[in-house]
Amino acid sequence: MTKQDLIRMMMEELGYSRRDSKVFIDKVFSIMIESILRRESIKITNFGNFVVRTKKKRIGRNPKTKEEYIIKDRAVVVFKPSVGLRKELKMK
């Protein structure tokens, strides 16, 4: 599903205009991105959690040359589905 699909679904299911649907979806994603950049967790009931975690530095290896190098610490976003969503997925 793409952002355009979400906009179209809002138009069809809620009767919003394309412009209003786009503004709404853009704002939701903007707020989520701002929260993630502040390293805040996002918890959406009956859907799941987006959590920012730090991956520690480690040694990597170039598969062609076998040369080792250090992969620096970095932030990653992890999604953990809610218990309800996991149950729904198991049923399908």
N, C-alpha and C positions, 0 to 999 in steps of 0.2 A: 504494500500500500504506500502511495506517495502522498506528499502534501496536497497535491491537486485532487487526489482521490478523497482526502478528508474534507476539502472545501466543497467538492461536489456532493458528498454525503450530507454535509450540513445544509446545503441548499435543498436537497431532496427531502430529507427527513424532518428538518425544522422550519423549512420555508423561508430561510434567510436569503438575501440577495448574494450574488457572487462577491461583491465588494465587501459587504459586512462579514461574510464567512471568511474571506481572506484576511481581513483585518483581525478578526477574532483568533484565527489559527496562528497568524504571525505573532500576535501579542502573547499567546500562550507559550509558544516556542521561545520567544524572546525572554520571557520571565524565567523559563526553565534554564536557558543558557546562562543568564545572569546568576542564577542560584548555583549552578554547577561551577561557574568560574570563581564564585566565592567559596567553593568547596563545601557547599551545603547539600545535605541529602534531600531528595524529593520523594515524599511518600504519598502514593495515590491509593486510597482504600479500594480493595477488591481488584486491584491491578498489579501493583508492585512498587518496589523502591529503586530509585537511581541513587547510587552511592559513589562518591569520589574516593578512590583509594590510591595510595602511592605504591608503585612497584619499585622495589629496591634495585640498586645498581647490581649488575651481574656481568659475567664474562660471556661474550658472544664469540662466534667463530664463523668466518667466511667459509661456506661449504666448498667453494672452488679452490681457494688457496690454503685453507686450514689455518689462516692467520687469526690470532685471537685479538679481541678488542673489548673495551669496556662499554657496556650499554648503561647510560646514566639513569639515575632515578627519574621517574616520570609519573605523572598523574594519569589515571585511567578511570573511565566511568563504567561501573558495573551495574547491570540490571538484575534484580532478583524478583521473580514473579511472586505474587501473593499466594497463600495457601489455596484460596478459592480458585484462582486462575490455574494453578498446577492441577487441582482436582478436575477442573473442566477439560484441560488438555488430555488428561489420562482417559477421560470418558470418550474422547473422539477417536 
